[in-house]
Structure formats: structure tokens, C-alpha cells
């Protein structure tokens, strides 16, 4: 895990186990490269929105596939680009069923007696691990590189532990167990992802995620003191001051305080996200091939803060450029120290349907690395 917050040199958490943070002598660094452009994706995005509205949502399956194929197809590793193999028709069938189940759930919750409502909620919570597992499996199988598909070998029991039992443990411990729940979720994901016949592994330990939580908390604490101090200073000097010309309240300090708090909360997210990406990606191995990232708090904050501001100022029209800029930043700071990328052997996987993924999407679940 990185030991700094400002974009300097990274200190790999695995340095102790490897003897140093450097790549192995017989490895070659293969960087990820993203070729997408905001203008290109804007055209895809605006057409997707228009056709989805005109078809009352039916085109959303094609919109999803077009978007994923654009980002996959513009991501390059070692001279070859990724592919997304999802079928819009199959996804549409799964989505229709998923939405039907969602509507039925909402109707029951809204109009049924409390006993039935509780039973339906319990049924949904019981099905949640299966939904997550199917979503992860589908997304992996629909992704490929050099003609070899990814896979996911987890099961619903593991998903139940990672996404229901461990978060429950985090709640009953008043949040102190939540970093360990993040750790267990990360282990469930990375111990079950597969490329061809090669499984990935994560070398993280629970303490890494407690480090993320602690450092994010310290940033929030120090930043909160600064923001409160600035707010108090503005309030004492001019927040309630009367304008000399017209006798009206001076609203400018209030606007400044509002913007300051918005940026403060956004930066808490940036710190957490950067530390999380550092921890996860600097500790992934696939056979002898090791991932690495130089994502930093400073670099991520520049991209995310400017993306957020420009998207708000343009009433959402900047969103495609924001997506491309974020993908560009992450990919430009991601690589594999590869011993032999050509050694993977494709493992024939059984077919799968999109039902799990689309049910997950209908209930607004976003799961994965």
C-alpha cells in the first residue's frame, strides 16, 4: 500500500515480502494505455440517451453494450485491446425480467401488510448473494483479452459472507469492523477472478484496510477543523454584515462556505478512493505477473474535482469527457510487471445468461474491482 498522499513516489506494500518494491529482474513492465477521446464518447453517449428515451428504455441494453465496448476497446495492454462480448438481446431479456421483479417488489412493499412486506424484504436479502455472484460471473465472462475470456469462480455462499455477514459484523461493531469487511470482500473478488486458467490472488491483509480507514479519518479530522475554522472566521467578519449600498445581506461568504464544504466532502472521497486503489492494485498477482499503480491523492483530486465542477456547470453535458478523463488517468497509472503474458491457457467456461447482472443493475448494485 502506498505510504503517501501527495502524488510522490509510491512505496509498495509488498516490498517486505519481496525484499524490495522493484519489479522482478526477469519481468517487463507492460503499461495499460487508454485511447478514448471525450468527443468520440459524447457522440455515443448522446445517441444512447436519445434512443433510450425514444424507445421507452428498450434501447438501454444496446446503450450499455456500446458504452462497455467503447471503454474496453480503447483499453490496451501489451499491444492488444480488450473486448466486451455481451449480447444486447440477451441483456434485454434479463433486464425485462429484472425490472418486472423490481416492480413486483415495490408494489408488495408499498401495499402489502407489514408481515408480508417483512417477508419480501427477507427474501430479497436472501437472494442478494446470488444476485451479486451471478453479476460478477457474467461481467467476467463477457470480458476478454487476446481472445481469452475472463472468469469468476466464486459462489453465492462466498458472496453471502463477503457482502452480507461481514458488513453486518461491521455494523454491529459500530463501524470498527467495516475495514475488515472491505478486506474480506476484496479477498472474495480477487481470489475468484480468473484469466483463462490462471486465477488472481491478493496479497493484502486486514491491516491494509484499517490503514485506509485511519488515514481517511485523519484527513477528515484535520480538514474538518480547517473548514470549521474558516467558516467561523467568515461568520465573525462578514457573513451577517450589511451591505453599505442597499442594506441587504452579503451572501458571498455563505456561497464560499457552501463551496468549501462541498469540496471538503469530495476530497474525503478522493482520499479514500486513491488509498483504496493503491492498496488493491499494488497487491494483485496473476501467476508471476504483478499489477501496480501510481494513482495518487493529488492526481486523482485534480481529475475528480475538475470533472465534478465542469459537469455541474454544464448541467451534465461534460459527463462523457469526465468519464474518459477518469479512465485515462487510471489507465495511465496502471501497469503489469509481466513475466510471461503469453503463458495463459484459455479455459473453456460454461455459458451464462445475463439475468444475474441485470437483476443486480435493477436493484442498483455496483459490485466489482
N, C-alpha and C positions, 0 to 999 in steps of 0.2 A: 504494500500500500504506500502511496506517496506520502512523504513527510513534510510537505509544504503547501501553502495555499496561494502563492502568488505567481505561479507560472514558471518558476525556475527549474533547475534540474530535478528530475524525479529520482526518488530513492526506492527501488523495487523492494517490496515486502519480502520477496523470496530470496533476497541476497544472502540471508543467513544460511538457507538450506542449500544454495548452490555454491557458496563460497564467495560470490561476488554478484553484482547486479548486471554484469555484462552478459551478452549472448554467448552461447557455446561456440568454441573455436570452429567447429565444423558446420555451423549454421549460417544461413544467409538471410539478411533482413529483407522481407517482402512487404512493402507498404501497401495499404489499401489506397485506392485512388477513386475519387468521385468526379464524374464528368458532367453531371447535370447542370442546367442553367435555369435561372428563375423565369426568364421569358418563355422558355420551352414548357416548363411545368405549368405556368399560368394558363397557356392555351389549353392544356389537358384539363386543368382544374376548372376553368370557367365552362368548358363544354360539358364536363361531368355534372356540374351543378345545374346547368340549363336543362340537359336531357333528363336528369333525375327528377327535376320539378315537373317537366312536361309529361313524363311517364308515371307520375304519382309514386315515385320511388322504385319502380321496377328496374330502371337503368342503374340503380345503385350497385348492383353486383358487378356490372361491367365497369363502372367507375372505380370500384375497389381494385379490380384486376388491373386496369390501366395504370392506376397510381402505383401499385406494387411493382408492376413490370417496369415502369419508368425508373423507379429508385433502384430496383435490383439490377436492371440492365445497364445502369450508369455507374454501378459499383464494380471496380476492377481489382483483382488480386493476381499478381504474378502474370500479367498479360492476358488474363481471361476474365470475363464478366459473369456475374451471377444471373440466374434465371428464376422467374416465378411462373409456376406451371398450373396455377389454379384455373378451373373452368368456370366461366361466368354462369352458365346454365345450371351446373351442379350447385354452385354457391347460391343462386337464386332460389332453387328448390329448398335448400336448407334454411335460407333466410325466411322464406314464407312460413315454413313450419315453426321456426323460432319465434317470429313475430306473433303468430297465432297463439302460441303457448304464452307469450308475454301478455297479450290482450286478455286471455283467459285468466291469467294470474291476477292482473289488475282488476278485472271485474269481480273476481271472488273476494279479493282483499277489500274492495270498496263496498260491496253489497251483502256479502255473506255474514252470518253471525260470527261473533268473536271466536267461538270454538273452531269453526271451520277455517276462519282466517288464520288462526294459530297453526292448524294442521297443514294448511297450504304453505305457510312460511317454513315450517319444519321440513316439509317435503322438498321445498326449493333448496334449503340449506343442505339437505342430504344429497341432493343431485348436484350441488355446486362442484364438488371434487371431480365428478365425472365430466362435467362441462369443461372444467379447466384442463383436465387431462386430454380430452378429445381436441380441444382448441390447440394445445401445444403440439399434439401429434400431427394434426392436419397442417398447421403452419410449417412444421419442419419438412414434412413430405412434399409440400408444394414448392420447396426451395431447392435449387441445385447449383452446382459449380463444376465446370468441365464435364458435364453430362452425368455427374454423380449426385444423387439426391441425399439430402439430409434426412435424419430420422429422429424419433423420440421414443425411447424405450421405457418410459415411466408408466405407472399405473394409477388408478383412481385412489388406491389406498395411500400411496405416497403423496398424492395431491391433497388428500384429506388431512394428513398430518401436517404438510407444509403450509396449507392455506386456510385451514380451519382450526386444528388443535393448537398449533404453535402460536398463531395470532391470539387465540383465546387465552393462552398462557400469558402472552404479553399484556392483555387487558386486565386479567385478574392480579397481575403483579404491578398494577398501576403504571404500566409502561416500561418498567425496568427490564422486563423480559422481551420487549419488542425487538431490540437489535439481534437477540438470539433467534427470534422468529425469521428475521431477514436472512440470517446465516443459513438456517435450515431450508428456506425457500431457494436460496442460491445453490445450495448443495443438491436439492432435488432437481433443479433445472439442469445444471451443468453435468451432473453425474449421469444424466439420461439422454442428453443430446448426442447425436451420432452423425458423422460424415462418412458415408459408405459403411465400412465395417469398423471404423475407428471411433471410439467413444471419447468425449472430452472429460476432463477432470478439473476440479477446482482445488487449489492449494490454500484457500482461505481458511481461517479459523474464526471461532466466535468472537475473539477479542478484536479482530479487524472491524467488525460491525459495531462493536461498542466504541471503538475509536472514532468511527464516523459520527455516531450519535453524540459523543462527548465534544468533539471539535465543532460540530454544528451548533451544539448548545452554547459553547463558549463564545462562538461568533455572535449568536443571537443575543447573548447576555451583554457582551461589550457593545454591540451595535445598538441594542435597545437602550442602554444607558446614554449613549451619544444622542440618539434620536430624541429621547425624553428631555435631555439637556437642551438641545436646540429648540425643541417645542416650548419649553419653559422660558427660554431666552426671548423667543419671538413674542410669546404671550405677554411677558413683562414689559417689553419695549413698544410693541406696535399693534398687537393683534386686536385690541379694543380701542385703538386710537381713532380719534375723529378726524376725518378729512377736513383740512382747513378751508377748502373752497366751498364745499357743499354741505358739510356737516354729516356726511354719510360714513358708514363704517368702512374701514380699509380691509378689503377682503384678500389682498395679496398674500399676507402672512399665512392665512388659512389655506390658500392654494399650495403654498410652499410646503406647509406641514403635511398636507394630503399627499403630495407627490413624494415627499421624503418617506412617509410611512409605506407607500406603495413600493418604492424602490427597496426599502429595508426588507419587507417580506419577500420580495422577488429575489433578493440576494441570499436570504436564508435558503431558498430552494436551490439557487445556483451552487452554494457551498455544499449542500447535501448531495446534489446530483454529481458534481465534479468528484467529490470524495468517493461516492459510490462507484462511478465509472472506473476510477483509478484502482479501487480495491478489486473489483470484479475482473476487469480486463487484464490487469497485470498478474493475474493468478490463474490463467486458463492454459491448460496443456491439452494438445491432441496428439497422442503418441509422443514423439520427441519435439514437436513443434509448439513453441510457446508464444502466446499473444502478448502484446504490450501496447500501452497507450501513454501519450504525453498530454492528455487533456488536463487543463489546469483551471482553477477557480477564476483567475484573471482572464484567460482566453474565453472560457465559457460565458463569463459575465458580459463581455463585450458583445458577443453574438446574441445571447438571450435577451439582454436588456434592450439593445437596439432593435431586435426583432419585435419585441413586445410593444415598444413605443411606436414604431413605424406601422405596425398592424393596427393599433388603436387609432392613430392619426388618419389612416387611410380607410377606416371603417371596415377593415378585414381584407382589403384588396391586396395588401402586401403579403398575405399569408403564404402564397406559393414561393415567393422569394425567401421568406423566413424558413420554410421547410428545407429548401435547397441549401441555404446558408448553414443551417444546423447540421445537415447531412455532410456538407463539405467540411465543416470544422471537425466533426467526429472522425470522418474517414481520413482526413489529412493528418490526424494524430493517432492513428491506429495502424499496427503492423503485426506481422508474424515473424519471429525468428525461426526460420524453417530449416529443418534438417533434410527433409525429403517430402515435398508436397505432392510428388507424383506416386508415392508409395501406397496411397489409399486404394482399397479394393471395394468396388461397389457391392453392396449387399442388397439383394432383391428384397424389397419390402412389400407387404401385402397392401392391397388397395385400401383407400379410406374415403369416407364421404365428408362433406363439409358441414354436416349437421352440428357437430360439437363446436366448431369455430363460430358459426352463425348464431347459435344459441348464446354463446359467450358474448358476442357482439351485441345481441339484442338486449342482454341484461347489463350492458356497458362494462364488460370486463376487458381489461387490457393486461394480459399476462405474458411474460417472456423476458428475455435479455435484450 
